Amino acid sequence: MANTQLLTNIPATVQTALTEDIGDGDITAQLIPVEQTAKARVISRQNAVICGTQWVNEVFHQVDKSVKVNWLVQDGDRVIADQPLFELEGSARSLLTGERCALNFLQTLSATATISSHYASLVEGTGVKLLDTRKTIPGLRNAQKYAVSCAGCFNHRIGLYDAFLIKENHIMACGSISNAVATAKHNEPGKPVEVEVESFDELMQALEAGADIIMLDNFDHAGLRLAVQKNKEHPTPAKLEASGGIDESTLRSIAETGVDYISIGLLTKDCKAVDLSMRFI
């Protein structure tokens, strides 16, 4: 289910994008008579999962409130090559000024949704949840995480403020895993506390410290299965997350080890923009 809490900063994100694109005016659009109107259609040139409708709407709302946007699909829909996505009607100048910014959002977020949908299909039936990471395009964190959530995957923490992820350097600076976890629970009671571990000794320390989630960093398959067993045997088991070096070839077998989560940075950092096209009609 899409995480709609991530939609709150769309106007500011769009304003930034329009400012960098338009600057003090679209000089090419000004070649067109101000009174000229037009209709346009946007299609996908490839199979994809669509995401970004509300960013497109906001682009044309900020460019020209009189532009009409008629969607033929919605976020999360699968489309095929040459399928129409939406139509526009309004000032020819406004349609052309908003075109690239709108398509940039749509092609990027649809790319994120498309790869997320593909990876979600690879673990279907295992019960594992695939999580995104903070490896996102600067300024598009919420947008990409929304796209992930539209396509069958799930959000890890949104940023550095909503959950703890205690890694090697945090542990060294705090003195121990137990000190880091205790301080986290004292400082921000109620917020999830996750600890990244690289060995079974660290796994047991994190369990004894009361971590909510334990990230198993670069454990092999046998190690993951053993970690799952040790976690089940502990009086206060945690949720287990596999991470590190996971790709399409290993994803299913890792999911079948029994971990609760798998985090994958490539959902947001390795996506290729969906090929879109706008034409006047």
Protein Blocks (a to p, Z undefined) as FASTA:
>chain_A
ZZfklmmmmmmmmmmmmmmmnmnocfklmmpcfklccddddddfbdcddehjlmmmmmmm
mmomkbccddfbdehiacdehiafbdcdddfklmmmmmmmmmmmmmmmmmmmmmmmmmmm
mmgonlpacdddfbdcehilmmmmmmmmmnopacddfblmlbccddfklmmmnopaklmm
mmmmmmmghiacddddfbfklmmmmmmnopabdcdehiafklmmmmmmmmmmpmbdcddd
deehiafklmmmmmmnopabdcdfklmmmcccdddddddZZ
